[in-house]
Amino acid sequence: MNKFQTWITLAAFVASLGVSANLQADSQCKDLSQSQCTGNDDCTWVNGYTRQDGVKVDSYCRAKPGKANDNGDRRDNRDKKDDKRKNEDKRKDDKKDNKKDDKRKNEDKRKDDKKDTKKDTKKDKDKKKDKDK
């Protein structure tokens, strides 16, 4: 084997180690027995069941929400729901503010229109006076 092939082989090996390490980090509860799983605060035991399509799923251990790995990459569903609720509230508030702004603009426009009408009426009166003279 020449040096180039050795480097390629070494790089592939190192890359495969990195991939397997990431998979293990994402599944810290995988392959634990029921007693090990229930004894781990980050894991929960899921009893076996049959899916609607008839496939039987064996019991297994899985990470609790927000406990997928030690890096904290997964967020708790409550955090996501809170964020969603906050975003919805913000959108509603923005919508209300836009309605208020539109209402103010319409009121300002009506006031301006009234002023213009008064000016037009005054001009008409002045013209009439000039004709009468």
N, C-alpha and C positions, 0 to 999 in steps of 0.2 A: 504494500500500500504506500502511495506517495503522501507527501505532507498535506496536500490539498484534501485528499480523501479522508485523512485522519482528522483534520479540522472539521470537515463536514459531519463526520460521524460523531465527534465530540460535541459539536453544536446541537445536533439533533438529540443527543442523550440529555444534555443540560436542559434543553427546551421541554423535553418530555417530563423531566423531574419537576419543572416549574408548573406544568399543567396539572400533574397529579397532586402537587401540594395545594393548588387552588381548589381542586375538587374536594380534597379532604377538609380544607378550611370551611367550605360551604356546607359540610355535612358532618358536623361533630357528633351527632347522635346516631348516625347510620351504623347499622349492624350491632347495636347494643341489645342485650337481652332485656326482658321486661323488668327484672329487678334492678339492673344497672340503669335503665332508662328512668324508672320512677324515682330512683335515688339521686338523679341528676336534676338540679333546679332549672337547667336550661333546656331540658327535654320533656317530651310528653309521649305517652304510649297510645297508639291508635289501634283499636281492636279490628280484627279482620272483618271484611264485609263483601257483599256481592254487588257489583255495579249493575246498572240497568241493562247493559248489553250482555249480562250473564257471566262476565269474567270475575273469578274469585280473587280477592286481594287479601294476602296474608297480613297478620298483625305486624306492626312495625313501630319503631321509635323515630320521632321527628323532633326538630327544633321548635321551641315555642316561638310565637310571633316576636320579632325583634331580637331573637337570640340565635340567629343562623350561624354566626361565626364570631370569633373574638375581635374582629376588626370593627364590628358594629355597622357593617355595610347595610344590613336590613333594618328597616324602620318598623316600629310597632304600627299596626293598623290604626290604632287610636290616633297616632300622630298624623297619619295620612288623612283620616276623617276630619281631624281638627283643621288641618291645612285646607281641605276642601271646603269645610264650613266657613272658614275665614275668607277664602276667596269668593265664595258665594255672597257672603255678607258685604264684602268690599264692592262686588259688582252691583248689589242692590243699592248700596250707599251712593256709588257713582251714578247709578241710574236716577236716584232721587235728586242728587245734586244737579244733574243735567236737566231734569224736569224743572227744578227751581230756577236754574239759569234761563231756561226757555221762557218760563213764566215772567221773570224779571224783564227779559228782552221784549216780550210782547207788551208788558205794561209800559215800558219806556217808549215803545213804538206808538202805542195808543196815546200817550201823553204828547209825544211829538206831533202826531196827527191832529190832536185837539188844538195845539198851539198854531199849527199851520192853518187850520180851519178858522181860528179866531183872527189870524193875520189876514186871510182872504176876505173875511167878513168886514174887517176894518177898511181894507182897500176898496171894497165895493161901496162902503158908506162914503168914503172920501171922494170916490169918482162921482157918486150921486150928488154930493154937495157941489163939486166943481161944475156939473151939468146945470144944476139949479141956478148957479150964479150967472 
